[in-house]
Each structure stands twice: as structure tokens, then as C-alpha cells.
Amino acid sequence: MSDADYAPRQWHPDERPTLPGGPSFPKHSMPRRIAYFLIGTLVTITGGLGNALVTVNLVNLQGTLGVFAAEVNWLPAAYVMTNVSMNLLLVKFRQQFGLRAFTEFFLVLYALITFAHLFVNDLGSAIAVRAAHGMAGAALSTLGLYYSLQAFKKEWRPRGIVISTGIAQLAQPIAYIFSRSLLQIAEWRGLYLFELGLTLVTLAAVLWLKLPPGDRFRAFRPADFLTFSLFAPGMALLCAALTFGRVLWWTENAWVGIALAVSIVLLLAAICVEHNRDNPLLNIRWLTNGMILRLSIALMLVRVVLSEQSVGAVGFLRLVGLNNDEMQTLFIVILLATILGIVVSVLVIRPPHLMAPQVVALLIMALGAWIDSNATNATRPAQMYVSQALLAFGGVMFLGPLLLTLLGSVIANPANLISFSVLFGLTQNLGGLIGSSLLGTFQVMREKYHSSVLAEQLSSLDPLVAARIQQYGAAYARQLADPAARTRQGISVLTQTAAREANILAYNDVFLVISIIATLLAAWIFGRSLWLKYVAPPPPAPVPVPAPPDPTDSPIAVPSGDRRTAPRPPQPTPAVPT
């Protein structure tokens, strides 16, 4: 590329790109703004729907690929492994090669990868395709945001960020709602045929209406690839350990601990490399700033809270014997609650006052999780409509304001854009993975506890227990003539029933812990805001920038050894009005 490609452009103040590597913001007609918003929505949903379709249909893919339940977990893990690291390079790719090359290259790549899904026949090839999908999916999430922001005027762009963030949350409920019909078309290939068609429509729309150009400059440095070669495998090993620690159990497989240890070494090595660079890819000092650390913890904890839907509610309903078909209505409610959350967030958000929506949203999520903590073996999706709607509504209402808070510090110092992109990707992808892993582990531990308590109470000498064994055994009277065999069968059914009840109690504990986490996080954010307002010392006043000197006050050229300035010429006396 020639130097002319990187020549700085002269922008009107209202058209200047907000961040390096982003598009400019020329004036658009109303039909064009609507088109940008619709394409942004399409790109955002396309980027998130592919992974959601796989995640919610792991049971179907397990049968198709002929693998064990534990092995099929490699598919979502492979996606997160690559997705979480790609922002290290994608930001600089946009800055150096331009938005249009970024858009067309990654959308074509996404379409080719989706097409490759149709020829997957074993687990190894499926993992490779999912890993490639994670790289392309990371590009589409940013692309959807850029298209959506073109639809809004300058004063409405913060609300546009909230809308785009909320739209990204629609992928999972949409996947639950439409998966059944897609599987009926061509089994698991129906999922990928739909995704391929959606990707081709998105590619056509993006080629029809391109993003406005932005500034370009040489961004890549050789040391960037050293950092990536340490960071990417470190994150991949961490994701593998978090995924399979719960599935295979943490202490039962040595490779889980080894992967966790090696990931820590590689990530620390990447941090050391970046800390000592003059032009770091990751600004470690900014990432370890007190405010950024607090925001990161909040984002991570919220992803843990939102795992209540995928780990808690869905896991509970599958425990009592329901499948995706019977949860469609529940996810229609979740979809509508998410859309309502987007609308309410747009109406109430005020960039100078972002604390109140976050606290209210967390309390709403805490209430929803607390309602679920009273579930029984008779609980079905209809009893979870309100609680899951509250969680979906609160999740959208929280993420938008917190993202705006983070973006404010990035706009003030655009050099932190890559660090912000990596941080947000980590908190969303890795936070969801940590939430699933920790909550799943907690559920297993509580199930063991409740099973031991229930087992102590199940004595055959207890008349109620003996009557229940006879009742369960009587159900097999036509199949088993031997009374002893019927008794053994009755004991087996009673044991299974006790295990189910122990799992239900464990899920109730999970819901209660999620409610406590959301409440404590709301109290923390509210207390922090009160401390900053009433206790913390005010920030130092900015140092005034001296005004440019008056031409009449400029020093006259004198010899270098003489530092005197010429006297100011006499000024005319202003006329005094009579």
C-alpha cells in the first residue's frame, strides 16, 4: 500500500470518526439511516446466532456426530477459545487495512465457514470449523455496532450503543424458538442451511450499503504477534479448563489442572511483554486502573448472574424432563422482555447519570432469581415466565449503561481501544464461561450435600418410606411376578426420586446464590456512587491551558544572549461615552 492510503483526512467536526479504525459519520437521509439500522441489526444477530444454534442443540449434535456428552462440549468451547482473543488483532486490522476490507473479508470468511459446516462428519472437523467461526464471529459483533451507529445523530449515539448491545442478547432466545423447525427441515444440517442463508443475505446487504470510510494508518508492529502467540493459547487453555473442569470434574482428570497452570504462565508472559513495550497492544496500566478494574468485575459478575438462564433455568427444566420444544413459549417471553428492556433503556438512559439504571437493573435480576429459588418438582415453564422475563429485562438494562461508562474512558484516550475491545470480549465470553463453570460446580456440590441428607432419612423401617416403596413396586406388578423383584424396583425408583429432589434443592441454592450476588453488586455500585459524591475528595481542577499570545505582545527578535522583550507600544485610550 502507498503512503497516500495512510494520509490523514480533513474531517468536519461532526463527521470525524469517534475512535481509530471506526467509520466517519457523514449526514444521511432518513431512509438511509433506517437501512443502516436494519443492516446493523441483521449483522449483529447473524454474528451471535451461529454459536447460539450450536449451544442450545448440543444433544442433537451429540447424536449426529456419535460422541459422548462430555466430548460434545468441545464445540462451544472451541468457539470461545478463538473468539475471546481475536480482538487483539481485529482492531489493528481495521485501522491498517480499512473498514471496507475488514467488512468484506470477514463476512465472506464467515459464509465460507458456515458452508463448511454442511460437510462436517466427525468431531475433529466440527471443532476446527467452530474455532474458525469464533474468529469470524468476533468481527461481526463490532461490524454490527458500526452499522447501527450510522443510524443515529451525534446526541443519540450513546442510545445507539445501548440498542446494539441489547440486540446482541436476542440471539439465544431466537435460537431456542426456531431450532425445532430448522431441525425438522434437514436435521442438524437445517441449522447450518439457515445460518448460511442468513449470512449470504447479510453479505449482500453489506455490499449494497457500505460503511463510510475512516482514517487508516500503519498499526501492526512485529511485537504484536509475539503477544498474540502467548495470549491466544493461554486463553484457549483457560477456556478448556473452565469448560471441562465441571464436566469431567476438576480433580478427576490431570490435564484440566495442567491446562489451567500452563494458561496462567502464558498469560503472565503476555502481560510481562506488554508491560515493557513502548507501544503496547494491551495497556496494562489502564487495565489495572481502579475504575477499570471495578467495571470489569461488575461486567464479569453480571455475566455470572445472567448464566442463571442457561445453567439454572434450562438445566432445571431439563432435569424435570423437558426439552427445547417445550421451552419455546418461555423463550418467546424472554425475547419480548429483552426487547422491552432495550426500549426502556433507551428512554431512561442519561449519559451523566448511569448509576441508577445499573442498580435498578441488578435489583430486578435479584428479584427474578429469588422467585426461581422456590422451585419444586411441579415447576414448569409457565411458573418461570415472570422470573425469566425479569432477568432478561434487567440484563439488557444493566449492560448498556456499564458499556457507556467504559467507552467514556476510551474516547478520552483512544490508544486504549484495543485494551477495551479485549476487556469487553473477555468479560462477556469468559464471564459467561466462568459463570457456567462456577454455578455448575456449585450445583453438583449442593446436590451431593442434599443427597446425603435425604439418604439419611430414607430408612426402610420408616412406615412412610416402606409404603412408598410398595407403591412404586406395585406399578410393576404386571411385569414382575416376584414380590422381591418388585420391592427392589420400588427401592430403585425411590432412589431416583430422591436424587431428583436433591438436584431440585441444589438448583434452588444456585438461584438463591445468584440473587445474593446481584443484590450485593447493586449495593456495591450504589455505595460506591455515594462515597464518590459525599466522601471522596473532589478531583483536582484541570490546569488552565494558556491562551495563544497576542501578536502585539510577541517578542522582537533580539540576540540570543538577550532575553528581554520589546516594550509594548502605547495603546490608544478608549473613548469614554458621554
Disulfide bonds with the S-S distance in Angstrom:
none
